[in-house]
Every structure is written in structure tokens, then in C-alpha cells.
Amino acid sequence: MPELNIVTINEAKVNSATGKRAEILREYIGYIQSVPAGQAGKLAASTQETTNAIRRRLGNAAKALGVGLAVRRTGDAIFFWVEQPAHKRRGRKPKNAA
């Protein structure tokens, strides 16, 4: 008898994807998940990839995880950390006094 487990759609997409792109996505998801809360990670660009590629891959991985990620570039290094979602105000927006 098979065992049923309920997972999120993003998790199913990440785990069922194949190929080079999916392998890279899983690698960057691992980078994001390995950084503890309240700390930042630092990735240094190698000769085979650019800092823009690293930023893009981090953004795609964060989107797949459903988390907000702050990414900052300094020279050949990329710093990133998970941002806490901002508290949304409930109700109507206040009118502008004109």
C-alpha cells in the first residue's frame, strides 16, 4: 500500500524537476536553507559564473521556497539573508489631506 504525504506545490516542483537547471536550483536552495535566522550568507563568484548569475539564481531559489530574500553585491561577493515579512496594516488606506 503506498504512503501518502502532503507537500506544497513549490516543493513538488523543485523535487520533481530534472536537468542542469533543477540541479543548480536545488544547490541554491541549500545555500538559503543553511543560513540560520538572524545571520547572512556570503557567496563568492568563481571564474565560471558572474555575480549577476548568482543574484538571479538566489532570487529564483527564494521564490521557489516562498521566502523574502535580501541580496547585496560588494565586488565579487554576494551577501544574502532571509527578510522577515513586513507587518501589513489591515483596513483602508488613510485619505490624503489635500
C-alpha positions, 0 to 999 in steps of 0.5 A: 500500500503506498504512503501518502504525504502532503507537500506544497506545490513549490516543493513538488516542483523543485523535487520533481524537476530534472536537468542542469537547471533543477540541479543548480536550483536545488544547490541554491536552495541549500545555500538559503536553507543553511543560513540560520535566522538572524545571520547572512550568507556570503557567496563568492563568484568563481571564474565560471559564473558572474555575480549577476548569475548568482543574484538571479539564481538566489532570487529564483531559489527564494521564490521557489521556497516562498521566502523574502530574500535580501541580496547585496553585491560588494565586488565579487561577493554576494551577501544574502539573508532571509527578510522577515515579512513586513507587518501589513496594516489591515483596513483602508488606506488613510485619505490624503489631506489635500 
